[in-house]
Amino acid sequence: MTTTPTTPTPAPEEKGQDRPSGPDPQPRGHIGWIVAGSLATGLVAALLLVAAPFIPAEESAVTGAVLCGFALGWAMLAVLSVRFTDQPQRWAAAPALLMGFGGLLLVGFGSSAREVLNWVWPPAMLALAIWMIARVRRQLRSRSGHWLLYPVIALLALASIGGGYETVREATDATAYPMPGQLIDVGGHRLHLSCTGSGSPTVVLEPGAGEMSSNLGWITPTVARDTRVCVYDRAGRGWSEPADTAQNGAQIANDLHTLLQRGHVPGPYVLAGHSFGGLYMLTFAARYPDEVAGMVLVDSTAPASAARPGAASPYDGGSYDVLGRVSALVSTSARLGLSRLYGQLEHGSLPPRSGDEARASNATASHVRSTIDEYVQANASTEQAASLGDFAAKPLVVLTAGSGSDATHAAKQNHLATLSTNSVHRVIDGATHDSLISNQEDAAATTQAILDVVSSVRSPGPLDG
C-alpha cells in the first residue's frame, strides 16, 4: 500500500509569506476628519473655558483659558491620529504642551506671568509654527488636512509676529513718552495727574469716551497760560493703572475727587468735560457742589431724562460677569498688535507729541478694555449725571458741534444750558464732535469757553454769549 505524503496546511500567520507583493492595504482611519474634529474641539473647549465660572473675568485668566482650550485640540490630534490612523501626527503634542503650559501659568499667576510671557511666547510660537509646517508637509498625506492646518498655523505665525512687535513697541513707547505729573493712589489703583500753570480757579479737564489726557493737547497748555489746569487719565488709560471696581460716572467722580485731594489741588474748580467727560463733570458737580465754581460742557453726552430719576445701578457683573469676560477676551487682541494697526488708520490733527502719546495708549489692552467697560457703564453714568438738577447761578458754557448734530441732540444741549441762570449755549459752526478738541481752530473755541468761565468766576458777572 502506497502512502502519498501530504503537505501540511500553513498556519494562518504563515499564509502569504511567499505571496507576491501587491498594492498597499487601504489607509486606516480618515485623518482629515480627525484634523477637523480636533481643531473644532479646541475652539469649543476654549469658548467653554472662557465661560467657566471658575475662570476669573480678567485678561490674563481669560487668555490662559483660551490657550488651554486650544491645547486640548492639538493634544487630541496627536492622540487620535496615532490611535486610529496610519498617519500619526505626533508633532501636534508640541503646540499642545506650549499652549497648555502657558495657559496654566496665566490662569495661575495672572499679570505677573503675562509680563514674562509677553517676551517669551512670540519667538517660541514663530519657531514652532515654522517647524509645524515642515512636519505637516512630511507626515500628513491628506489634502483636506493640509487645507485645514496650513491656515491655522499661518495665523499662529502672524499672531506671534504681531505679539512680538506689540511687546517691543510698548517697551519703546514707555521710554519715548515718559509720564508727566505723578501717579496717586486713590484706593486700590493709581491715577495719573498732571497740573501746570498757576492761578485760581483751577481748571480740571475731563477727556471723552476712549480718550486720555494727551487728547487735550491743544487745550491744556493754552489754559495754563492764564490759570492752573489739571488733566488726568481715568483708570486703565494713558499712564493710569486699571481698576477692579466698576467705572461708572459716580465711581469716576469719586476717584477724581480723591485724586485732587491727595494731589493737594484745592478748589474751587472749573470743570470742563468733553463727550462722556461731560457726564462725569455733571456727576462731580452734583456730589461736591461746594467745590465747583463753574463748568464747560463740550458737546457733552446728555444725561438721562429728568422723568427717569437716577435709579439705574452700575453694571458690576454680579457673581458671573458675562460682559466682563467678553471685554477681557476682546482686549486680548491688542496684545497681538491689532489695536495699534487700527490706530494707524486714524488721522488726527493733535500736536505731534500729543497725537503720538494718544496712539500709543490706544494700542494697549488696558486702554481697549477700559473703553469697552466705559460703554458698558453708559446707562448708569447717564442716570447718575441727571442728579445735577440745578447749577444755581454758577457760570456754565455749553458748546455744541455745528456739524453732525441732529435736532434731538440740539434740544438736549439747550436743556443743559438751563441748569444755570448764568449760562450760554454756543454752537461752533463747522466743528464736529471730535474736532472741538482735536482740531487746533475748533479747540480754540473750547479753550476760549473755559477762559470765559474762569474770568466770570474771578469777576462775578453774566457770561457773554
Secondary structure as GFF3:
##gff-version 3
##sequence-region A 1 465
A	DSSP	three_ten_helix	12	14	.	.	.	ID=ss1
A	DSSP	alpha_helix	31	51	.	.	.	ID=ss2
A	DSSP	alpha_helix	59	84	.	.	.	ID=ss3
A	DSSP	three_ten_helix	90	92	.	.	.	ID=ss4
A	DSSP	alpha_helix	93	109	.	.	.	ID=ss5
A	DSSP	alpha_helix	111	139	.	.	.	ID=ss6
A	DSSP	alpha_helix	143	176	.	.	.	ID=ss7
A	DSSP	beta_strand	182	185	.	.	.	ID=ss8
A	DSSP	beta_strand	190	196	.	.	.	ID=ss9
A	DSSP	beta_strand	202	206	.	.	.	ID=ss10
A	DSSP	three_ten_helix	213	216	.	.	.	ID=ss11
A	DSSP	alpha_helix	219	224	.	.	.	ID=ss12
A	DSSP	beta_strand	229	232	.	.	.	ID=ss13
A	DSSP	alpha_helix	249	262	.	.	.	ID=ss14
A	DSSP	beta_strand	269	274	.	.	.	ID=ss15
A	DSSP	alpha_helix	276	287	.	.	.	ID=ss16
A	DSSP	three_ten_helix	289	291	.	.	.	ID=ss17
A	DSSP	beta_strand	292	298	.	.	.	ID=ss18
A	DSSP	alpha_helix	322	331	.	.	.	ID=ss19
A	DSSP	three_ten_helix	332	336	.	.	.	ID=ss20
A	DSSP	alpha_helix	338	343	.	.	.	ID=ss21
A	DSSP	alpha_helix	352	362	.	.	.	ID=ss22
A	DSSP	alpha_helix	365	376	.	.	.	ID=ss23
A	DSSP	alpha_helix	378	385	.	.	.	ID=ss24
A	DSSP	beta_strand	396	401	.	.	.	ID=ss25
A	DSSP	alpha_helix	407	417	.	.	.	ID=ss26
A	DSSP	beta_strand	423	428	.	.	.	ID=ss27
A	DSSP	alpha_helix	435	438	.	.	.	ID=ss28
A	DSSP	alpha_helix	440	458	.	.	.	ID=ss29
###
